[in-house]
């Protein structure tokens, strides 16, 4: 199977409705091979639905090809090249670690058992343990060890580190980047803990109410958006440049601009690239018709901490 | 293991296993293994019943040594053997029913369906592997355990007969062990696998469909249909039909006397009659339809 020049994921007008609720409202998406795409959105924005469609776990309308296959009708073949870790530990509680290795080795043509055992040897997980005896962090480590030993082309992560402490979270992404990722693989990760992974991402996508709000590379984000902590006496002048968002931080006004030159803003105060979390709030909180604050605050659980 | 390299450009180490194609039976084999890991009662329950049966038989026969005449009659030795086989059949039926009602529900309840679906195993392989437990694995397991139990019983009773000074030859002659075993295998595969298949497949289907209380959803419609039939026509045909299927009461598998145990040497099996009976094939067609529906359902189902 050659996929040269083909996108890893390609969607056109992807739609999905659950009764009257529209989860995906016509999404166009193209993810090239070798990218790490961060999918960010409030709860109920359609992230999980989008990922489920990519994984063949839910039906949809519109066109969707993952590694050249239709996920809904070819899930089992697709899963030879796609791996998946979901928001909560989904490994069955009765499974022994050794059985997990045996089973995946039995059914997966691209699984390297020795490699998985190597990863596990670095943790405190014993082969004889059952999943129910492991801590939440260890279950995630186990799942990651299984997945990293699979020579897959696409890895889909849906809130993989939810509920883990910061040590496990950091270790999770470090392992992924150092031991797993290379230019032949593609990773799509949906998470609320954006600040922790923004240095990892090559692409960023905001999704809200089933629609894509932002879809660009991280370089674009850095060149396009600037955040200025404006000196009090210059607030009015800075506002004249039509910031897309403003907020108060420690009594100072912080303005976020789209598409201005750094030189234009230098005079007003500290200029820097906004964090993904700040950008997210700026783009989603002020949308007319949206409930401000609540929804977004919830979506970015760590926003308060991130906002300094 | 196959070390043939595939189309992937990078290679990690020499023993990296990446055969492009797995034999299609491998996912099936491992799916069945998975069921045996998850539902250990499949083999623990019959083994426990076997142990209890052996224990009570041994107690009974040893206690009988001091009685005259022997409690165990070498002239008509089948009775305890039939009892053990019957107990194990009953166990098989119960384990099958409880297994089926949980098989496609449990993986949704504990969300592990997301893990199973993240692996290259098709829904049809999964559903067929689950159906194979009551239809293939349990009948064969019941057969193997029953034979083992009966062997031990035969050895124990031979020893006792010897001690009591009677002829072991008569015991062995009257028991016709080999014939009993063949009849048992035939009975298990027909009356306890092919004949009740629609019942087990129905349970699997409900297990994959119901969001909660699959047992209720499985049994209630049957009770309602039976009740309506009785109210309308004062008959119990539907209840008799379902009950007969469930308990393995297949009239066409042999021409046996009413009180005769299916493995009795007097049994005259009629496999031709059974295999050509429309009732069997209608049942199998219904089973296939239930399984097809269960496969389709699993594609749509996620965690509950």
HADDOCK unambig.tbl for C-alpha pairs under 7 A between the chains (distance, minus, plus):
assign (segid A and resid 58 and name CA) (segid B and resid 300 and name CA) 6.50 0.50 0.50
assign (segid A and resid 76 and name CA) (segid B and resid 119 and name CA) 6.99 0.50 0.50
assign (segid A and resid 76 and name CA) (segid B and resid 120 and name CA) 4.28 0.50 0.50
assign (segid A and resid 76 and name CA) (segid B and resid 121 and name CA) 5.29 0.50 0.50
assign (segid A and resid 76 and name CA) (segid B and resid 122 and name CA) 4.94 0.50 0.50
assign (segid A and resid 77 and name CA) (segid B and resid 120 and name CA) 5.87 0.50 0.50
assign (segid A and resid 79 and name CA) (segid B and resid 118 and name CA) 6.09 0.50 0.50
assign (segid A and resid 79 and name CA) (segid B and resid 119 and name CA) 5.47 0.50 0.50
assign (segid A and resid 79 and name CA) (segid B and resid 120 and name CA) 4.71 0.50 0.50
assign (segid A and resid 80 and name CA) (segid B and resid 120 and name CA) 5.43 0.50 0.50
assign (segid A and resid 83 and name CA) (segid B and resid 118 and name CA) 6.31 0.50 0.50
assign (segid A and resid 84 and name CA) (segid B and resid 118 and name CA) 5.96 0.50 0.50
assign (segid A and resid 90 and name CA) (segid B and resid 111 and name CA) 5.65 0.50 0.50
assign (segid A and resid 90 and name CA) (segid B and resid 112 and name CA) 4.78 0.50 0.50
assign (segid A and resid 90 and name CA) (segid B and resid 114 and name CA) 6.39 0.50 0.50
assign (segid A and resid 90 and name CA) (segid B and resid 115 and name CA) 5.78 0.50 0.50
assign (segid A and resid 91 and name CA) (segid B and resid 112 and name CA) 5.49 0.50 0.50
assign (segid A and resid 91 and name CA) (segid B and resid 115 and name CA) 6.05 0.50 0.50
assign (segid A and resid 92 and name CA) (segid B and resid 110 and name CA) 6.85 0.50 0.50
assign (segid A and resid 92 and name CA) (segid B and resid 112 and name CA) 5.11 0.50 0.50
assign (segid A and resid 94 and name CA) (segid B and resid 38 and name CA) 6.53 0.50 0.50
assign (segid A and resid 103 and name CA) (segid B and resid 30 and name CA) 6.20 0.50 0.50
assign (segid A and resid 106 and name CA) (segid B and resid 26 and name CA) 6.57 0.50 0.50
assign (segid A and resid 106 and name CA) (segid B and resid 27 and name CA) 6.70 0.50 0.50
assign (segid A and resid 106 and name CA) (segid B and resid 30 and name CA) 6.09 0.50 0.50
assign (segid A and resid 107 and name CA) (segid B and resid 26 and name CA) 6.44 0.50 0.50
assign (segid A and resid 107 and name CA) (segid B and resid 27 and name CA) 4.84 0.50 0.50
assign (segid A and resid 107 and name CA) (segid B and resid 30 and name CA) 6.73 0.50 0.50
assign (segid A and resid 107 and name CA) (segid B and resid 120 and name CA) 6.78 0.50 0.50
assign (segid A and resid 107 and name CA) (segid B and resid 121 and name CA) 6.95 0.50 0.50
assign (segid A and resid 108 and name CA) (segid B and resid 119 and name CA) 6.85 0.50 0.50
assign (segid A and resid 108 and name CA) (segid B and resid 120 and name CA) 6.35 0.50 0.50
assign (segid A and resid 109 and name CA) (segid B and resid 18 and name CA) 5.49 0.50 0.50
assign (segid A and resid 109 and name CA) (segid B and resid 19 and name CA) 5.70 0.50 0.50
assign (segid A and resid 109 and name CA) (segid B and resid 20 and name CA) 6.67 0.50 0.50
assign (segid A and resid 109 and name CA) (segid B and resid 21 and name CA) 6.86 0.50 0.50
assign (segid A and resid 109 and name CA) (segid B and resid 22 and name CA) 6.12 0.50 0.50
assign (segid A and resid 110 and name CA) (segid B and resid 17 and name CA) 6.23 0.50 0.50
assign (segid A and resid 110 and name CA) (segid B and resid 18 and name CA) 4.60 0.50 0.50
assign (segid A and resid 111 and name CA) (segid B and resid 17 and name CA) 6.54 0.50 0.50
assign (segid A and resid 112 and name CA) (segid B and resid 16 and name CA) 5.78 0.50 0.50
assign (segid A and resid 112 and name CA) (segid B and resid 17 and name CA) 5.67 0.50 0.50
